[in-house]
Amino acid sequence: MEFINEAILHAAGQWWIYPILTIFCFIDGFVPILPSETLIVALGALSVTSGQPNMWWVMAAAALGAIAGDNMAYLLGRHVGVERFRWMRRPKVQRALAWARYELDKRGAMLIFTARYIPVGRVAVNWIAGTTAYPRRRFVILDIFASVTWVAYSAGVGIIAGNWVHEHPLLGVGIAIAFAIVLGIVIDHLLTWLHRWRDTRGAAAAASRAASLAAEAKAAHAKAANAKTANAKTANAKTANAKTANAKTLHTPTAAPAPLAAPADVEA
């Protein structure tokens, strides 16, 4: 055990740990092999117990790899699609892709940010974002913000775990990784619940709006029907008055013409 501790501490102080971390985070951005946050939290725990590696360099290397990996997933999604490789056709991956497509259509910005904290979810979302031609500039801005906060969160988990077992680096690494996995599962379920709650709330609002529009349409229809009835009554009344006036005109007696003067009266 002591030999393993010394080997881990020696590796943590080497320069090559940073490019390895960058490559690991880069690959994890488009191929879900092993969650890259496990390495970040492990290095965070080691930085507390041994002072190595430098956490600022760790965070910079991880953020660079995460951003590059997410954008690689976006480009692959745009140019390759989501059914080219065998691992994409697995039921779990297909469910994740279907979920990502559904959610991306409804709340793209929120999903791109929160999916970074879900190991398989971030790969699915980034691939689908490329497949559906999500605006590239907006995707890059959201991804940078999400990756930086994700790295800070992962490093914080490792530092907290490392402080619990300061004298045992290997145990600190194990606790940090286990804690990160459990916390990732909790965040996954929490975000799933949040999205479902938003869907339920949106459906209720849509139903209320539809009912309101239906009521308004019904009222407008009733108003139009009443106006039509009133116009019909007015037209009928005018027709009746016109008929009455015509009848009176027909029954009015015509004055007799004046009699012609007799011839005798004319000669006189």
Contacts in CASP RR format, 6 or more apart in sequence:
PFRMAT RR
TARGET T0000
AUTHOR 0000-0000-0000
METHOD contacts of the structure
MODEL  1
MEFINEAILHAAGQWWIYPILTIFCFIDGFVPILPSETLIVALGALSVTS
GQPNMWWVMAAAALGAIAGDNMAYLLGRHVGVERFRWMRRPKVQRALAWA
RYELDKRGAMLIFTARYIPVGRVAVNWIAGTTAYPRRRFVILDIFASVTW
VAYSAGVGIIAGNWVHEHPLLGVGIAIAFAIVLGIVIDHLLTWLHRWRDT
RGAAAAASRAASLAAEAKAAHAKAANAKTANAKTANAKTANAKTANAKTL
HTPTAAPAPLAAPADVEA
1 170 0 8 1.000
4 170 0 8 1.000
5 168 0 8 1.000
5 169 0 8 1.000
5 170 0 8 1.000
8 46 0 8 1.000
8 169 0 8 1.000
8 170 0 8 1.000
8 173 0 8 1.000
9 46 0 8 1.000
9 50 0 8 1.000
9 52 0 8 1.000
9 169 0 8 1.000
11 17 0 8 1.000
12 43 0 8 1.000
12 46 0 8 1.000
12 47 0 8 1.000
12 50 0 8 1.000
12 52 0 8 1.000
12 53 0 8 1.000
13 52 0 8 1.000
13 53 0 8 1.000
17 43 0 8 1.000
17 53 0 8 1.000
18 53 0 8 1.000
18 57 0 8 1.000
18 58 0 8 1.000
18 61 0 8 1.000
19 61 0 8 1.000
21 39 0 8 1.000
21 40 0 8 1.000
21 43 0 8 1.000
21 58 0 8 1.000
21 61 0 8 1.000
21 62 0 8 1.000
21 65 0 8 1.000
22 61 0 8 1.000
22 62 0 8 1.000
22 64 0 8 1.000
22 65 0 8 1.000
22 68 0 8 1.000
23 65 0 8 1.000
24 36 0 8 1.000
24 39 0 8 1.000
25 36 0 8 1.000
25 39 0 8 1.000
25 40 0 8 1.000
25 61 0 8 1.000
25 62 0 8 1.000
25 64 0 8 1.000
25 65 0 8 1.000
25 66 0 8 1.000
25 69 0 8 1.000
26 65 0 8 1.000
26 66 0 8 1.000
26 68 0 8 1.000
26 69 0 8 1.000
26 72 0 8 1.000
27 33 0 8 1.000
27 69 0 8 1.000
28 34 0 8 1.000
28 35 0 8 1.000
28 36 0 8 1.000
28 66 0 8 1.000
28 69 0 8 1.000
28 119 0 8 1.000
28 123 0 8 1.000
29 36 0 8 1.000
29 66 0 8 1.000
29 69 0 8 1.000
29 70 0 8 1.000
29 72 0 8 1.000
29 73 0 8 1.000
29 122 0 8 1.000
29 123 0 8 1.000
29 126 0 8 1.000
30 69 0 8 1.000
30 70 0 8 1.000
30 72 0 8 1.000
30 73 0 8 1.000
30 76 0 8 1.000
30 123 0 8 1.000
30 126 0 8 1.000
30 127 0 8 1.000
31 87 0 8 1.000
31 123 0 8 1.000
32 93 0 8 1.000
32 119 0 8 1.000
32 120 0 8 1.000
32 121 0 8 1.000
32 123 0 8 1.000
35 119 0 8 1.000
35 180 0 8 1.000
35 181 0 8 1.000
36 62 0 8 1.000
36 66 0 8 1.000
37 119 0 8 1.000
37 150 0 8 1.000
37 154 0 8 1.000
37 157 0 8 1.000
37 180 0 8 1.000
38 177 0 8 1.000
38 180 0 8 1.000
38 181 0 8 1.000
40 58 0 8 1.000
40 59 0 8 1.000
40 62 0 8 1.000
40 151 0 8 1.000
40 154 0 8 1.000
40 155 0 8 1.000
40 158 0 8 1.000
41 154 0 8 1.000
41 155 0 8 1.000
41 156 0 8 1.000
41 157 0 8 1.000
41 158 0 8 1.000
41 161 0 8 1.000
41 176 0 8 1.000
41 177 0 8 1.000
41 179 0 8 1.000
41 180 0 8 1.000
42 158 0 8 1.000
42 173 0 8 1.000
42 174 0 8 1.000
42 176 0 8 1.000
42 177 0 8 1.000
43 53 0 8 1.000
43 55 0 8 1.000
43 58 0 8 1.000
43 155 0 8 1.000
43 158 0 8 1.000
44 55 0 8 1.000
44 58 0 8 1.000
44 155 0 8 1.000
44 156 0 8 1.000
44 158 0 8 1.000
44 159 0 8 1.000
44 162 0 8 1.000
44 176 0 8 1.000
45 158 0 8 1.000
45 159 0 8 1.000
45 161 0 8 1.000
45 162 0 8 1.000
45 169 0 8 1.000
45 172 0 8 1.000
45 173 0 8 1.000
45 174 0 8 1.000
45 175 0 8 1.000
45 176 0 8 1.000
46 52 0 8 1.000
46 53 0 8 1.000
46 169 0 8 1.000
46 173 0 8 1.000
47 53 0 8 1.000
47 54 0 8 1.000
47 55 0 8 1.000
47 58 0 8 1.000
47 159 0 8 1.000
48 158 0 8 1.000
48 159 0 8 1.000
48 162 0 8 1.000
48 163 0 8 1.000
48 166 0 8 1.000
49 162 0 8 1.000
49 165 0 8 1.000
49 166 0 8 1.000
49 167 0 8 1.000
49 168 0 8 1.000
49 169 0 8 1.000
49 172 0 8 1.000
50 169 0 8 1.000
55 155 0 8 1.000
55 159 0 8 1.000
58 155 0 8 1.000
59 151 0 8 1.000
59 152 0 8 1.000
59 155 0 8 1.000
62 151 0 8 1.000
62 154 0 8 1.000
62 155 0 8 1.000
63 147 0 8 1.000
63 148 0 8 1.000
63 151 0 8 1.000
66 116 0 8 1.000
66 147 0 8 1.000
66 150 0 8 1.000
66 151 0 8 1.000
67 143 0 8 1.000
67 144 0 8 1.000
67 147 0 8 1.000
69 126 0 8 1.000
70 116 0 8 1.000
70 122 0 8 1.000
70 126 0 8 1.000
70 143 0 8 1.000
70 147 0 8 1.000
71 126 0 8 1.000
71 139 0 8 1.000
71 140 0 8 1.000
71 143 0 8 1.000
73 123 0 8 1.000
73 126 0 8 1.000
73 127 0 8 1.000
73 130 0 8 1.000
74 126 0 8 1.000
74 127 0 8 1.000
74 129 0 8 1.000
74 130 0 8 1.000
74 134 0 8 1.000
74 136 0 8 1.000
74 139 0 8 1.000
75 130 0 8 1.000
76 127 0 8 1.000
77 126 0 8 1.000
77 127 0 8 1.000
77 128 0 8 1.000
77 129 0 8 1.000
77 130 0 8 1.000
77 131 0 8 1.000
78 130 0 8 1.000
78 131 0 8 1.000
78 133 0 8 1.000
81 127 0 8 1.000
81 131 0 8 1.000
82 88 0 8 1.000
82 97 0 8 1.000
82 127 0 8 1.000
82 128 0 8 1.000
82 131 0 8 1.000
83 89 0 8 1.000
87 93 0 8 1.000
88 94 0 8 1.000
88 97 0 8 1.000
92 120 0 8 1.000
93 120 0 8 1.000
93 124 0 8 1.000
96 120 0 8 1.000
96 121 0 8 1.000
96 123 0 8 1.000
96 124 0 8 1.000
97 124 0 8 1.000
97 127 0 8 1.000
97 128 0 8 1.000
99 121 0 8 1.000
99 124 0 8 1.000
100 111 0 8 1.000
100 115 0 8 1.000
100 121 0 8 1.000
100 124 0 8 1.000
100 125 0 8 1.000
100 127 0 8 1.000
100 128 0 8 1.000
101 128 0 8 1.000
101 131 0 8 1.000
101 132 0 8 1.000
103 111 0 8 1.000
103 125 0 8 1.000
103 195 0 8 1.000
104 111 0 8 1.000
104 112 0 8 1.000
104 125 0 8 1.000
104 128 0 8 1.000
104 129 0 8 1.000
104 132 0 8 1.000
104 134 0 8 1.000
105 132 0 8 1.000
106 199 0 8 1.000
107 195 0 8 1.000
107 198 0 8 1.000
108 129 0 8 1.000
108 134 0 8 1.000
109 138 0 8 1.000
109 142 0 8 1.000
111 125 0 8 1.000
112 125 0 8 1.000
112 126 0 8 1.000
112 129 0 8 1.000
112 134 0 8 1.000
112 139 0 8 1.000
112 142 0 8 1.000
112 143 0 8 1.000
112 146 0 8 1.000
113 142 0 8 1.000
113 145 0 8 1.000
113 146 0 8 1.000
114 146 0 8 1.000
114 191 0 8 1.000
115 121 0 8 1.000
115 122 0 8 1.000
115 124 0 8 1.000
115 125 0 8 1.000
115 126 0 8 1.000
115 146 0 8 1.000
116 122 0 8 1.000
116 143 0 8 1.000
116 146 0 8 1.000
116 147 0 8 1.000
116 149 0 8 1.000
116 150 0 8 1.000
117 150 0 8 1.000
117 153 0 8 1.000
117 184 0 8 1.000
117 187 0 8 1.000
117 188 0 8 1.000
117 191 0 8 1.000
118 184 0 8 1.000
118 187 0 8 1.000
118 188 0 8 1.000
118 191 0 8 1.000
119 184 0 8 1.000
126 143 0 8 1.000
129 139 0 8 1.000
130 139 0 8 1.000
154 180 0 8 1.000
157 176 0 8 1.000
157 179 0 8 1.000
157 180 0 8 1.000
157 183 0 8 1.000
158 176 0 8 1.000
158 179 0 8 1.000
158 180 0 8 1.000
160 179 0 8 1.000
161 172 0 8 1.000
161 174 0 8 1.000
161 175 0 8 1.000
161 176 0 8 1.000
161 179 0 8 1.000
162 172 0 8 1.000
162 175 0 8 1.000
162 176 0 8 1.000
164 172 0 8 1.000
164 175 0 8 1.000
165 171 0 8 1.000
165 172 0 8 1.000
165 175 0 8 1.000
END
